[in-house]
Amino acid sequence: MKAKTIQAFEGDSIKLQVAVYDDRGQAFDLEENKIERVIFEVPRLNINERGEMKKNVASFTVDSDITQPGNYPYYVLLIGERLKFTVAYGILQVMSVAK
């Protein structure tokens, strides 16, 4: 897993999809593997968005007006009974809108 940068402009909504694969490169079926919820987390912006699951894809939508300019660490977590996996991480880069 490599860190990824997500770029957005201040005040924009964020739509994100994360495809999950196992260590052999096979699609990791979230429901079949008893994942109960998926979370997109940006602690410094108080974003803790629960996503939707379909097969091996987790989808997230973050409302507008939550972001402010800066660089913020983010994480995508899969959570189930006694399970917790961090499957993506990186920096959310929020840019100012030119006025």
C-alpha positions in Angstrom: 0.0 0.0 0.0 1.3 3.4 -1.0 0.3 6.8 0.3 -2.0 8.7 -2.1 -2.7 12.4 -2.3 -6.3 13.5 -2.8 -6.8 17.1 -4.0 -9.9 19.2 -3.5 -10.8 22.9 -3.4 -12.0 24.7 -0.3 -15.7 24.2 0.1 -16.0 21.4 -2.5 -17.7 18.0 -1.8 -15.4 15.0 -2.0 -16.4 11.7 -3.7 -14.1 8.9 -3.2 -14.0 5.2 -4.1 -11.5 2.7 -2.8 -11.2 -0.8 -4.4 -9.9 -3.3 -1.9 -7.7 -6.3 -2.8 -6.0 -9.0 -0.7 -2.3 -9.7 -0.5 -2.6 -12.0 -3.6 -4.2 -9.3 -5.7 -7.7 -10.8 -5.6 -10.8 -8.7 -5.0 -11.6 -8.6 -1.3 -15.4 -9.0 -0.9 -16.3 -6.7 2.0 -19.6 -8.3 3.0 -18.4 -11.8 2.5 -15.4 -11.0 4.8 -17.8 -9.7 7.5 -16.8 -6.0 7.2 -19.6 -4.1 8.9 -18.6 -0.6 8.0 -16.1 1.4 6.1 -14.9 4.8 7.3 -13.1 7.7 5.6 -11.3 9.6 8.4 -9.6 13.0 8.4 -9.0 13.6 12.1 -7.8 17.2 11.9 -11.0 18.2 10.0 -13.3 16.1 12.2 -14.3 14.1 9.1 -15.4 10.6 10.0 -17.6 9.6 7.0 -19.2 6.2 6.9 -19.2 4.8 3.4 -21.2 2.4 1.3 -19.9 -1.1 0.3 -20.5 -3.1 -2.8 -18.4 -6.2 -3.5 -14.8 -4.9 -3.0 -15.5 -1.2 -3.4 -16.0 1.3 -0.6 -17.6 4.6 -1.7 -17.6 7.9 0.3 -19.2 11.3 -0.1 -18.1 14.2 2.1 -20.4 17.2 2.2 -19.3 20.6 1.0 -18.1 23.4 3.4 -16.3 21.0 5.7 -12.9 21.5 4.2 -10.5 24.4 4.7 -7.1 25.0 3.0 -4.2 22.9 4.2 -2.8 19.4 4.1 -4.4 16.7 6.3 -3.6 13.0 6.8 -6.5 10.7 6.0 -7.2 7.0 6.4 -9.7 4.5 5.0 -10.7 1.9 7.6 -12.6 -1.4 7.2 -14.2 -2.4 10.5 -16.0 -5.6 11.5 -16.4 -7.7 14.6 -12.9 -7.9 16.1 -11.5 -6.7 12.8 -9.9 -3.4 11.8 -7.9 -2.8 8.6 -6.4 0.4 7.3 -6.6 -0.1 3.5 -5.6 3.4 2.3 -3.9 6.5 3.7 -2.3 9.6 2.5 -2.8 13.4 2.4 -6.0 15.3 1.7 -4.7 18.5 0.0 -7.3 21.3 0.2 -6.5 24.3 -2.0 -7.8 27.8 -1.7 -10.2 29.2 -4.4 -8.7 32.2 -6.1 -10.8 35.3 -5.3 
